[in-house]
Amino acid sequence: MKYELVVGLEVHCQLNTKSKAFCGCSARFGNPANTNVCPVCLALPGALPVLNRQVVEDAVKLGLATGCSIAPLSVLARKNYFYPDLPKGYQISQFEEPICLEGGLRIDAGEGERHVRLIRIHIEEDAGKSIHDIGDDTFIDVNRSGVPLLEVVSYPDIRTAKEASVYLQKLRQIVKYLGISDGNMEEGSLRCDANVSLRLYGDEEYGTRTEIKNMNSFKNVEKAIEYEAERHRQILEAGGTISQETRLWDADKGETRSMRGKEFAHDYRYFPDPDLVPILVDEEMLERIRLELPEFPEARAERFVQEFSIPAYDAGVLTVEREVADYFEELAGLAKDAKVASNWVMGEVLRTLKEKYLSIEEFIVTPVRLGGLIRMIASGAVSNTIAKQVFELMQESDASAEEIVEREGLAQVSDSGAIEAVVDGILAANPGQLAAYREGKTKLMGFFVGQCMAKMKGKANPQMVNEVLVKKLGA
C-alpha cells in the first residue's frame, strides 16, 4: 500500500461503417486477405482520400454520449511512421485539433463511484495487418488499412485494474447502444492500450509510465495492469528506475515484455493533411445527431423500475445490452406481467443465448412467441414446469406455444376428479409417509406433491394438487 496505481487508457473503437474512412472499399471483417483494397488504401501514386461522412457523425454521437465538447472545426493530420503494414508511410489521424474534447465517464468497480475524465476523442484510420505465424515469412493483409477508428483517450484517473476493466466495459456498452461498433475485443473492434505508473501515496507528480499493448479481453486488461504494477513496485523497491517504453502483454505466459522505446508526439512529425479539408460540424448537424441519440442504460434502467415495477437489479441486468432491453420491453407489453417477463429473460432466455453462443437478434423465440407462452402460464393452461419444456421445443421450430402444447398433449390437467384419483393412489402406496405426516411431520407434504406431479408428468395443476392433498390429509 506504499504506492498508488495510476492508469490512463487509450481505446481504439472500430466503427461498423459499410465502407472505409477515406475510400469506398468495404470495411467488412473476415474477407479474404487483400480483397478490400483500392488505389487509396494501397497508397498508389495520385490516389486521393475522401472522408466518409458517417465517420464524422459517429464521432459526434460518441462525443455527445460521453459529455464532450464538439469542435465546430477540427483538422485531420498525418502521423508519420514506417511499418510494413502501413502502405502510405503515415496514418491519417487528428492531433492538435480533434473533433471531441473534455468528456468523462462515471464508473463503479465496487469501491465507490469514480469520474474518469476524457482528454479527447479523435478520428483516425487503421493500419493493415502483419501476419507472422505462417512459416518463416511475414505476410501483409491490407484489408484493415483505412478502416475507420475512434480513439478515446482518458486522463490518468483510474486507480485499480478492476476500474480499468469496468471503464472499458462501460465504453463498450455505450458504443453498442449507439450502434456505431460491435465492440468485439476478440476481433479487434475494441482495442485498448494502458498507460501504467506508480507513485507514492500523497504525491502529486506522476511516476514514469509504461504503455501495455495487445490486450484482447477485459480479463486480460486486468491481468496485464496488475502484472505491470507489480513489476514497477519490485523495481522501485530495489532502488531501480522505470524505463518509459511500450510493452507487449503475453497472455499465454501471463507477463509483459519490452517491445520498443515509448514514442513522443514529436517523433511522429504530425502536420495537417494537405489532401483533406477541415471537418465542420454546424449547429444543425449537432442538434440532428443529438435527437438521434438512444436512451442510455442508466436512464432506461430507471424508467424500467418506474414503468414496470421491477427491482433495480432486474433493470440493471436487462439494460446491459440494448437489444436485450428492447426484447424485454416488447415482451413486457405482450406478457401483461413485467416481473414474470423479467424472470424469463434473465433466466431461460439469457441462459440459452450463453449456452448456444447466440445474440438476441438470432434467437428464434421472439417476444411475440414467448409472450404467448407466458400468457398460457397465467391462464393456467400450462404449469411452469411444462412451460420450460415448451420453451425448449419452441427453439426447434417457429410453432407457437399453443400449437406445441396441443401437438404434444402438454395441457395442464385441472380435472379435480383425475387429480383426486392420483392422490388416492399415492397415499395408498406410501402408508409409512402418510402415518408420519399425521404424526406431525408436515414437511412430507412436499413429498406427496412431488409424487403426484411425477405421476401426472408435470401436467397437473399444482394449486389443485395442494388443495386435494390438504383435504385428503386432513381427513
C-alpha positions as CSV (number, residue, x, y, z in Angstrom):
1,M,0.0,0.0,0.0
2,K,3.0,2.3,-0.2
3,Y,2.4,3.0,-3.9
4,E,-0.7,4.3,-5.7
5,L,-1.5,2.9,-9.1
6,V,-2.2,5.4,-11.8
7,V,-3.7,4.3,-15.1
8,G,-4.9,6.0,-18.3
9,L,-6.4,4.2,-21.2
10,E,-6.2,4.7,-24.9
11,V,-9.1,2.8,-26.5
12,H,-9.4,2.3,-30.3
13,C,-13.0,1.7,-31.3
14,Q,-13.5,0.3,-34.9
15,L,-16.6,1.7,-36.5
16,N,-19.1,-0.5,-38.2
17,T,-19.5,1.7,-41.3
18,K,-20.0,-0.2,-44.6
19,S,-17.0,1.5,-46.3
20,K,-13.6,2.6,-45.1
21,A,-12.7,6.1,-43.7
22,F,-11.3,7.6,-46.9
23,C,-12.4,5.4,-49.8
24,G,-15.3,3.3,-50.9
25,C,-13.8,-0.1,-50.1
26,S,-15.7,-2.5,-47.9
27,A,-14.8,-2.3,-44.2
28,R,-16.2,-5.8,-43.6
29,F,-14.2,-8.1,-41.3
30,G,-13.3,-11.6,-42.3
31,N,-13.0,-11.2,-46.1
32,P,-10.1,-13.0,-47.9
33,A,-6.8,-11.2,-47.5
34,N,-6.2,-8.1,-49.7
35,T,-9.6,-8.2,-51.3
36,N,-11.0,-5.0,-49.7
37,V,-8.4,-2.7,-51.4
38,C,-8.2,0.1,-53.9
39,P,-5.5,2.7,-55.0
40,V,-6.4,4.8,-52.0
41,C,-5.8,2.2,-49.3
42,L,-2.8,0.8,-51.2
43,A,-1.4,4.4,-51.3
44,L,-0.8,4.2,-55.1
45,P,0.6,7.4,-56.7
46,G,-2.1,10.0,-57.4
47,A,-4.8,8.4,-55.2
48,L,-6.7,11.0,-53.1
49,P,-8.7,10.3,-49.9
50,V,-12.3,11.4,-49.4
51,L,-13.7,11.5,-45.8
52,N,-16.6,9.2,-45.1
53,R,-19.4,11.4,-43.6
54,Q,-20.7,8.6,-41.4
55,V,-17.4,8.5,-39.5
56,V,-17.8,12.2,-38.5
57,E,-21.4,11.6,-37.4
58,D,-20.4,8.5,-35.3
59,A,-17.6,10.6,-33.7
60,V,-20.1,13.3,-32.8
61,K,-22.5,10.7,-31.3
62,L,-19.8,9.2,-29.1
63,G,-18.7,12.7,-28.1
64,L,-22.2,13.7,-27.1
65,A,-22.8,10.4,-25.2
66,T,-19.6,11.0,-23.1
67,G,-20.2,14.6,-22.4
68,C,-17.6,16.0,-24.7
69,S,-17.5,19.4,-26.3
70,I,-17.8,19.0,-30.1
71,A,-15.4,21.2,-32.0
72,P,-17.1,23.2,-34.8
73,L,-13.8,22.9,-36.8
74,S,-11.3,20.0,-36.5
75,V,-8.4,19.0,-38.6
76,L,-7.1,15.7,-40.0
77,A,-3.4,15.2,-39.7
78,R,-0.7,12.9,-40.9
79,K,1.0,10.8,-38.3
80,N,4.3,9.7,-39.8
81,Y,5.9,6.3,-39.0
82,F,7.2,3.4,-41.0
83,Y,6.0,-0.1,-40.7
84,P,5.3,-2.8,-43.4
85,D,1.6,-2.8,-42.9
86,L,1.3,1.0,-43.3
87,P,1.3,1.5,-47.1
88,K,1.4,5.3,-47.1
89,G,4.2,5.6,-44.5
90,Y,1.8,7.7,-42.4
91,Q,-1.6,7.3,-40.8
92,I,-4.4,9.8,-41.2
93,S,-5.4,10.8,-37.6
94,Q,-6.0,14.0,-35.6
95,F,-3.6,15.8,-33.3
96,E,-3.8,19.4,-32.2
97,E,-7.5,19.9,-33.3
98,P,-9.5,16.8,-32.5
99,I,-13.3,16.6,-33.0
100,C,-14.3,15.9,-29.3
101,L,-12.7,17.3,-26.2
102,E,-13.0,17.0,-22.4
103,G,-15.7,14.5,-21.6
104,G,-16.0,11.8,-19.0
105,L,-17.5,8.5,-17.8
106,R,-18.8,7.6,-14.4
107,I,-17.9,4.1,-13.2
108,D,-18.2,2.0,-10.1
109,A,-16.0,-1.0,-9.6
110,G,-17.4,-1.8,-6.2
111,E,-15.4,0.7,-4.2
112,G,-17.5,3.8,-4.9
113,E,-18.2,5.9,-8.0
114,R,-15.3,7.4,-9.9
115,H,-15.4,10.0,-12.6
116,V,-12.9,9.2,-15.3
117,R,-12.2,12.3,-17.4
118,L,-11.6,12.1,-21.2
119,I,-8.9,14.2,-22.8
120,R,-10.2,13.7,-26.3
121,I,-11.9,11.5,-28.9
122,H,-10.5,11.7,-32.4
123,I,-10.9,10.2,-35.8
124,E,-8.2,8.0,-37.4
125,E,-7.7,5.2,-39.8
126,D,-6.5,1.7,-39.0
127,A,-3.3,0.2,-40.4
128,G,-3.0,-3.1,-42.2
129,K,-2.1,-6.4,-40.5
130,S,1.2,-8.2,-40.4
131,I,0.8,-12.0,-40.2
132,H,3.9,-13.7,-38.6
133,D,2.5,-17.2,-38.0
134,I,2.7,-18.7,-41.5
135,G,6.1,-20.4,-41.9
136,D,9.2,-18.2,-41.7
137,D,7.9,-15.2,-43.7
138,T,5.8,-12.2,-42.7
139,F,2.7,-11.6,-44.8
140,I,0.8,-8.3,-45.1
141,D,-3.0,-8.1,-45.3
142,V,-4.2,-4.6,-46.3
143,N,-7.9,-5.2,-45.8
144,R,-7.9,-3.4,-42.5
145,S,-5.9,-0.4,-43.8
146,G,-8.2,2.6,-43.8
147,V,-10.9,1.1,-41.7
148,P,-12.3,3.9,-39.5
149,L,-11.4,4.2,-35.8
150,L,-12.3,6.5,-33.0
151,E,-9.6,6.8,-30.4
152,V,-10.8,7.6,-26.9
153,V,-8.1,8.9,-24.6
154,S,-8.6,9.2,-20.9
155,Y,-6.8,11.2,-18.2
156,P,-4.8,9.1,-15.7
157,D,-7.8,8.9,-13.4
158,I,-8.1,5.1,-13.0
159,R,-6.7,3.7,-9.7
160,T,-7.2,-0.1,-9.9
161,A,-7.0,-2.8,-12.6
162,K,-10.7,-3.6,-11.9
163,E,-11.6,0.1,-12.6
164,A,-9.8,-0.1,-15.9
165,S,-11.9,-3.2,-16.9
166,V,-15.2,-1.6,-15.7
167,Y,-14.3,1.7,-17.7
168,L,-13.7,-0.4,-20.8
169,Q,-16.9,-2.3,-20.4
170,K,-18.8,0.9,-19.9
171,L,-17.3,2.4,-23.1
172,R,-18.1,-0.8,-25.0
173,Q,-21.7,-0.6,-23.7
174,I,-22.0,3.0,-25.0
175,V,-20.7,2.3,-28.5
176,K,-23.0,-0.7,-28.8
177,Y,-26.0,1.3,-27.6
178,L,-25.1,4.0,-30.2
179,G,-24.9,1.3,-32.8
180,I,-21.6,2.6,-34.1
181,S,-19.5,-0.5,-33.3
182,D,-20.0,-4.2,-32.3
183,G,-17.3,-3.7,-29.5
184,N,-15.9,-7.2,-30.2
185,M,-12.5,-7.3,-28.5
186,E,-11.6,-10.7,-29.8
187,E,-11.9,-9.5,-33.4
188,G,-10.2,-6.2,-32.6
189,S,-13.2,-3.9,-32.9
190,L,-12.3,-2.6,-29.5
191,R,-8.6,-2.4,-28.6
192,C,-7.1,-1.0,-25.5
193,D,-3.6,0.4,-24.6
194,A,-3.0,1.0,-21.0
195,N,-0.5,3.6,-19.6
196,V,0.6,2.4,-16.2
197,S,2.7,4.0,-13.5
198,L,3.1,4.1,-9.7
199,R,3.7,6.9,-7.3
200,L,4.0,7.2,-3.6
201,Y,0.7,7.9,-1.8
202,G,0.3,11.6,-1.3
203,D,2.5,12.6,-4.2
204,E,1.0,14.9,-6.9
205,E,3.6,14.1,-9.5
206,Y,3.1,11.1,-11.7
207,G,5.7,8.3,-12.0
208,T,7.4,7.1,-15.2
209,R,4.8,5.3,-17.2
210,T,4.9,2.2,-19.5
211,E,2.4,1.5,-22.2
212,I,0.9,-2.0,-22.5
213,K,-0.5,-3.3,-25.8
214,N,-2.1,-6.5,-27.1
215,M,-4.9,-6.9,-24.5
216,N,-7.9,-8.6,-26.2
217,S,-10.3,-9.2,-23.3
218,F,-11.5,-7.4,-20.2
219,K,-9.8,-10.1,-18.0
220,N,-6.5,-9.6,-19.8
221,V,-6.7,-5.9,-19.3
222,E,-6.9,-6.5,-15.5
223,K,-4.2,-9.1,-15.5
224,A,-1.8,-7.0,-17.6
225,I,-2.2,-3.9,-15.4
226,E,-1.8,-6.0,-12.2
227,Y,1.3,-7.6,-13.6
228,E,2.9,-4.4,-14.7
229,A,2.1,-2.6,-11.4
230,E,3.8,-5.4,-9.5
231,R,6.8,-5.2,-11.9
232,H,7.1,-1.5,-11.3
233,R,6.8,-2.0,-7.5
234,Q,9.6,-4.5,-7.4
235,I,11.9,-2.3,-9.5
236,L,11.2,0.7,-7.3
237,E,11.6,-1.2,-4.0
238,A,15.0,-2.5,-5.3
239,G,16.1,1.1,-5.9
240,G,15.9,0.9,-9.7
241,T,14.2,3.2,-12.2
242,I,11.4,2.6,-14.6
243,S,12.1,2.9,-18.3
244,Q,9.5,4.7,-20.4
245,E,8.7,2.1,-23.0
246,T,6.0,0.2,-24.9
247,R,5.4,-3.3,-23.6
248,L,3.5,-6.3,-25.1
249,W,1.1,-8.4,-23.0
250,D,1.8,-12.1,-23.4
251,A,-1.5,-13.8,-22.3
252,D,0.0,-17.3,-22.5
253,K,2.8,-16.5,-20.2
254,G,0.9,-14.0,-18.1
255,E,3.6,-11.3,-18.4
256,T,4.6,-8.2,-20.2
257,R,7.7,-7.9,-22.3
258,S,9.6,-5.0,-23.8
259,M,8.5,-4.1,-27.3
260,R,10.2,-0.7,-28.1
261,G,11.0,2.6,-26.5
262,K,8.0,4.8,-26.0
263,E,7.4,7.4,-28.7
264,F,6.7,11.0,-28.1
265,A,4.4,13.2,-30.2
266,H,7.3,14.9,-32.0
267,D,8.6,11.5,-33.2
268,Y,5.5,11.3,-35.4
269,R,6.1,14.7,-37.1
270,Y,2.3,15.5,-37.2
271,F,1.1,18.0,-39.7
272,P,-2.3,18.8,-41.3
273,D,-3.1,16.5,-44.2
274,P,-3.0,18.7,-47.3
275,D,-5.3,16.4,-49.2
276,L,-8.2,16.7,-46.7
277,V,-10.2,19.8,-45.8
278,P,-11.1,20.7,-42.2
279,I,-14.2,19.0,-40.7
280,L,-17.0,21.3,-40.0
281,V,-19.8,20.5,-37.5
282,D,-22.6,23.1,-37.6
283,E,-25.4,23.6,-35.1
284,E,-28.0,22.0,-37.4
285,M,-25.9,18.8,-37.7
286,L,-25.2,18.8,-33.9
287,E,-28.9,19.1,-33.0
288,R,-30.0,16.4,-35.5
289,I,-27.5,13.9,-34.1
290,R,-28.4,14.9,-30.5
291,L,-32.0,14.0,-31.3
292,E,-30.9,10.6,-32.7
293,L,-29.2,9.5,-29.5
294,P,-30.8,6.5,-27.8
295,E,-31.9,6.2,-24.2
296,F,-28.8,5.1,-22.4
297,P,-28.6,2.2,-19.9
298,E,-28.8,4.2,-16.6
299,A,-31.8,6.2,-17.8
300,R,-33.5,3.1,-19.3
301,A,-33.0,1.1,-16.1
302,E,-34.5,3.8,-14.0
303,R,-37.5,4.0,-16.4
304,F,-38.0,0.2,-16.3
305,V,-38.2,0.4,-12.5
306,Q,-40.8,3.1,-12.6
307,E,-42.8,1.9,-15.6
308,F,-42.8,-1.9,-15.0
309,S,-42.3,-2.0,-11.2
310,I,-39.4,-4.4,-11.4
311,P,-36.5,-4.5,-9.0
312,A,-33.5,-2.2,-9.7
313,Y,-31.3,-5.4,-10.0
314,D,-33.5,-6.8,-12.8
315,A,-33.5,-3.4,-14.6
316,G,-29.7,-3.3,-14.4
317,V,-29.3,-6.8,-15.9
318,L,-31.9,-6.2,-18.6
319,T,-30.3,-2.9,-19.8
320,V,-26.7,-4.1,-20.2
321,E,-27.3,-4.8,-23.9
322,R,-29.6,-2.5,-25.9
323,E,-31.0,-5.4,-27.9
324,V,-31.9,-7.4,-24.7
325,A,-33.6,-4.3,-23.3
326,D,-35.6,-3.9,-26.5
327,Y,-36.6,-7.6,-26.3
328,F,-37.7,-7.3,-22.7
329,E,-39.7,-4.1,-23.3
330,E,-41.6,-5.7,-26.1
331,L,-42.2,-8.9,-24.1
332,A,-43.4,-7.0,-21.0
333,G,-46.1,-5.4,-23.1
334,L,-47.2,-8.7,-24.6
335,A,-47.0,-10.8,-21.4
336,K,-49.0,-8.4,-19.3
337,D,-46.8,-9.3,-16.3
338,A,-43.5,-7.4,-16.4
339,K,-41.9,-9.3,-13.4
340,V,-42.7,-12.7,-15.0
341,A,-41.3,-11.4,-18.3
342,S,-38.2,-10.2,-16.5
343,N,-37.7,-13.6,-14.8
344,W,-37.9,-15.4,-18.2
345,V,-35.5,-13.1,-20.0
346,M,-32.9,-13.1,-17.1
347,G,-33.3,-16.9,-16.7
348,E,-34.2,-19.0,-19.6
349,V,-33.5,-16.6,-22.4
350,L,-30.1,-15.4,-21.3
351,R,-29.1,-18.9,-20.3
352,T,-30.0,-20.2,-23.8
353,L,-28.1,-17.4,-25.5
354,K,-25.0,-18.1,-23.5
355,E,-25.1,-21.9,-24.0
356,K,-25.7,-21.7,-27.7
357,Y,-23.5,-18.7,-28.4
358,L,-26.3,-16.7,-29.9
359,S,-27.1,-13.0,-30.0
360,I,-30.7,-11.9,-29.1
361,E,-31.2,-11.0,-32.7
362,E,-30.5,-14.6,-33.7
363,F,-32.8,-16.1,-31.1
364,I,-35.8,-17.9,-32.7
365,V,-38.1,-17.4,-29.7
366,T,-39.3,-13.8,-30.4
367,P,-41.1,-11.7,-27.8
368,V,-44.4,-12.4,-29.5
369,R,-43.9,-16.2,-29.2
370,L,-42.6,-16.0,-25.6
371,G,-45.4,-13.7,-24.7
372,G,-47.9,-16.3,-25.8
373,L,-46.3,-18.9,-23.6
374,I,-46.3,-16.6,-20.5
375,R,-50.0,-15.8,-21.1
376,M,-50.7,-19.6,-21.1
377,I,-49.0,-19.9,-17.7
378,A,-51.1,-17.0,-16.4
379,S,-54.3,-18.6,-17.6
380,G,-53.5,-22.0,-16.1
381,A,-53.2,-23.7,-19.5
382,V,-49.7,-24.9,-18.6
383,S,-47.7,-25.2,-15.4
384,N,-44.3,-23.5,-15.0
385,T,-42.6,-26.9,-15.3
386,I,-44.3,-27.7,-18.6
387,A,-43.7,-24.2,-19.8
388,K,-40.0,-24.8,-19.7
389,Q,-40.4,-27.9,-21.8
390,V,-42.5,-25.9,-24.3
391,F,-39.8,-23.2,-24.4
392,E,-37.2,-25.8,-25.4
393,L,-39.5,-27.1,-28.2
394,M,-40.1,-23.6,-29.4
395,Q,-36.4,-23.3,-30.3
396,E,-36.8,-26.2,-32.8
397,S,-39.5,-24.6,-35.0
398,D,-41.5,-21.4,-35.4
399,A,-44.6,-23.0,-34.0
400,S,-46.5,-21.1,-31.3
401,A,-46.7,-22.2,-27.7
402,E,-50.4,-23.0,-28.2
403,E,-49.6,-25.2,-31.2
404,I,-46.8,-27.1,-29.4
405,V,-48.9,-27.7,-26.2
406,E,-51.8,-29.1,-28.4
407,R,-49.5,-31.2,-30.5
408,E,-47.6,-32.7,-27.6
409,G,-50.5,-33.1,-25.3
410,L,-49.0,-30.9,-22.6
411,A,-52.0,-29.0,-21.5
412,Q,-52.3,-28.7,-17.7
413,V,-54.8,-31.1,-16.0
414,S,-57.3,-29.2,-13.8
415,D,-59.8,-32.0,-13.6
416,S,-60.3,-32.4,-9.8
417,G,-61.6,-36.0,-10.3
418,A,-58.5,-37.1,-12.2
419,I,-56.2,-35.4,-9.6
420,E,-58.1,-37.0,-6.7
421,A,-57.7,-40.4,-8.2
422,V,-53.9,-39.9,-8.5
423,V,-53.7,-38.5,-4.9
424,D,-55.6,-41.5,-3.5
425,G,-53.2,-43.9,-5.3
426,I,-50.1,-42.0,-4.0
427,L,-51.4,-42.0,-0.4
428,A,-52.3,-45.8,-0.6
429,A,-48.8,-46.6,-2.0
430,N,-47.0,-44.7,0.8
431,P,-48.6,-45.7,4.2
432,G,-45.4,-45.1,6.2
433,Q,-45.1,-41.5,5.0
434,L,-48.8,-40.9,5.4
435,A,-48.6,-42.1,9.1
436,A,-45.6,-39.9,9.7
437,Y,-47.3,-36.9,8.2
438,R,-50.3,-37.4,10.5
439,E,-47.9,-37.7,13.5
440,G,-46.7,-34.2,12.8
441,K,-44.0,-34.4,10.0
442,T,-45.8,-31.9,7.9
443,K,-42.8,-31.3,5.6
444,L,-43.8,-34.6,3.9
445,M,-46.4,-32.5,2.1
446,G,-43.7,-31.7,-0.4
447,F,-43.0,-35.4,-0.9
448,F,-46.7,-36.1,-1.7
449,V,-46.9,-33.1,-4.1
450,G,-43.7,-34.3,-5.9
451,Q,-45.1,-37.8,-6.2
452,C,-48.3,-36.6,-7.7
453,M,-46.6,-34.2,-10.2
454,A,-44.3,-37.0,-11.3
455,K,-47.2,-39.4,-11.7
456,M,-49.0,-36.9,-13.9
457,K,-45.8,-36.0,-15.8
458,G,-45.8,-32.4,-14.5
459,K,-49.2,-31.7,-16.2
460,A,-51.3,-31.5,-13.0
461,N,-52.4,-28.1,-11.8
462,P,-50.1,-27.6,-8.8
463,Q,-52.6,-25.5,-6.9
464,M,-55.3,-28.1,-7.3
465,V,-52.8,-30.9,-6.2
466,N,-52.1,-28.9,-3.0
467,E,-55.8,-28.4,-2.3
468,V,-56.7,-32.0,-2.9
469,L,-53.8,-33.2,-0.6
470,V,-54.8,-30.8,2.2
471,K,-58.3,-32.1,2.0
472,K,-57.3,-35.8,2.0
473,L,-54.5,-35.5,4.6
474,G,-56.8,-33.5,6.9
475,A,-59.4,-36.3,6.8
